[in-house]
Amino acid sequence: MNAEPDLARLASTVGDPRRIQMLALLMEGRALTAKELALGAGITPATATSHLRRLLDDGLLASTSQGRHKYFRLASEQVAHLVESLMQVAPRRRPEAAPASEPIRHARYCYDHLAGSLGTGLLATLLRKGWLVNDADPAAVKQLDLTPKGAKAFTALGIDLAGARARRRQFACRCLDWSERRDHLGGALGAALAEHLLAEHWIERKKHSRVVLVTDFGQAQLAQLGLRTAR
């Protein structure tokens, strides 16, 4: 018989301000060392070690060793969804709303797919063009289906759909955006699209940040798709 989920343990783990800050830092989508996570969380490397051990023990982080360094990343897409969901309901630090022009609101990574107004605009465009449609199953409210038209269009863009389908995760789904309060595209297809835009220099990653910058070339290409983005 499966054991009952220990929600109290999970709440205690993510409720620590240093640990939740580490998880938020890893929402950038890249693996970070213990030292980088310690600096980002404002604690010493020695203190970070115990927090990282707790996150590993509870299945929220995964680690890999390369040479002299150990790198940490979010254990799964579900962990990223958990952190993004907490961002949606968390109280704001400032009483006034952050300006819409704030870079992280415009374009950022949510784990390994695109979020912010860029991400929500992309999903709206894909739905409007009929490349994606809602899943036919009313119970699968977050799932999206790729249409034949969409498969042809994504392939023409150079996106490896077979590779995306082979990933051990949801293929295409809605992910509620904490800043826009609308959905952006998640799942393996969302990750493949973000990888493609980065590889083709439509977007650039801001160093040590989740923020994404749209290049001049990307502006032109996105406009051809019917999506105009703010700078």
N, C-alpha and C positions, 0 to 999 in steps of 0.2 A: 504494500500500500504506500502511495506517495505521502511524504510528510507534508504537513500544512506549512505554507510560506510564513516565515518569521518576519512579519512586517515591522514589528517593534525593533528588531535588530537592524533592519534596513534603515528605518527612520533615524536610529541612533547613529548609524554610520554616516549617512549623508547630512545629518543635522549638525555635524561639527563644521564650523566655518572654514577651517583649514582644508578639510577633506573635500567639501563641496567646491572650494576655490580650485583645487587640483583638478576635479572633474570638469569644471568650467574651462580651465586652461586647455584641457585635452579635447574640448569640443572644436578646437581648431582643426582636428583631423590628423595631425601629425604626432608621431611618438616623441616623447620628451624624456630626458634623463631625470634622475632624482634631484640633482642639483638645480636644473632648470625649474622643476616643479616647486622646489623649496623657495627659490628666489621669487617665483610668481605668487606663492602663497604668503610670502613675508615671514618665513620661519627658517631655522637652521637646518642644514642637511641631516643632522642627527635626529631632530624632531620629525622631519619628513619621513624618515625610515619607518617609524612606528605607524604613521598614518598610511603610508603606502602598503605596509603589510596588512593592515585592516582592510583596505580597499581590495587587495588581492584575495584575501581570505574570503571575502563576501562576494567574490565573483564580479566586481564592478570594473576591475582593471585586469589587463593581461600584460605580461612582460616578456621581452626577448633580450638576449645578450648578444652583443656584437663587439668583439675585441675586449677592451677594458671596460666598456660601458654597458649598462643595462638600460633599456628603453621601455617606457610605459605607455600604454594606449588604452582607450576604452575597450572593454571586453567584447562589446557587441553593439549592434545598431539599437537594440532595446535599451541599453544604458544611455545612449545618446538621446533617445526619445524621452527617457525619464528626466534627464537634465533639462532638455528643452521644455518639457511640460512644467517643471518647477520654475523655469524662467517666466513662463506665461502667467503663473499665479503669484509669484513673489512680489511683495510690496516694493515700490520704487524708492531708491535712496533719496531722490530729490522730489520735492512736492510738485515742481513744475514738470511738464512733459518735455522729454528730450526733443530737440529740433529734428524735423523730418530730414534735414540735410546731413545729420550725423552719419559718418561713413559706415558704422556698423549696422545702422538701420537700412542703408541703401543696399549693401551687398556684403555678404559674409558666408563663411562655411558653417553649416550645421552638421557636424561630424564629417561626412565626406560628400555632401551634396550642397547645393546653393540655396541660401536663404536671404531674408531681407526683401526689399521691393524688387530686386532683380530676380530672386527666386520665385516670388509669388507672381510676378509679371510673366516669367517664362511659363509657368504652369497654366496661367490663364490663356496665354497665346496657344499653347499646345492643345488645350481643350477647345478653344475657339476654332482652330484649324481642323479639328477632328482627328488629330494624330493620337490622342488619348480620349477615352470615354470612361465613365463610371462603370464599375463592375456590375454585371447583370444581376448578381445576387444582392437583394436588398439588405441582407445582414452584413455584407462586406462593404460597409460604408466608406472605409478608408482606401479600399483597393481600386486600382485603375487598370484598364485593359488597353493594350496597344492595338490600334486598328491596322488593317492592311495598308491603308494610306500612310499611317504613321510609321509602320515598319519600313516602307519604301523610302520615306523621307529621312528617317534616322540613318538608314543604310547609306543613302546618298550623301549625308553629312560626314560619313566615315566612322560611325559608331558601331562597335562590335556587339550586336544584339545577342548573338549566340553566347558570347563570353559573359554578357550581363546575366543571361538566363541561367548560366551554369553556376553562378555564385549561390552560396547556401544562405539565401535571405529572400525577402519579398522582392518581387521584380519591380513593381511600380506601385507607389502608394502616396496618399496625401499625408503631409506632415504640417501640423498647425504652427504657424510662424509667430513667435512671441512678440515681435515688434509690430508686425503688420496685421495680426489677428485674422489672417487668411492663410490658406494652405499653399505650401510649396511642394515640389516634387521630391519625394524620398525614394528609398529602395535602391536596388541595383541599377535601375535605369537612371535615376537621379544622380548616382555616383558616376556612372559612365558618361553622362552628359557633362558633368562638372570636369571630369578628367579630360574630355575632348576639348572643351572650351579653353582649358589651361594649356593643353598641348599645342593647340592651334593659335595661341596668343590672343584669344578674344578677351581673356581676363588675366590678371596677374595677382599673385598673393602678396600681401603686405607682410614683410618679415616679422616673425614672432607675433602674429596677430591673426584673428579669424577674418579680418577685413579683406575684401576682394576689390580690386580696381579694374574697371572696364577700360580696355585700351581703345585708342582711336579706331583701330582696325575692327575691334569687337563692336564698337558703336555702329559702324557701318554694316557689319554682318547681322547684328541683331535687328537693325532697322529693316533689313531685307526680309527678315522673318516676321516683321510686323510689330516688333517691340522696340520702343524708344526709351532709353534710360537717361535718368538725370545724372549730371556729373558732380 
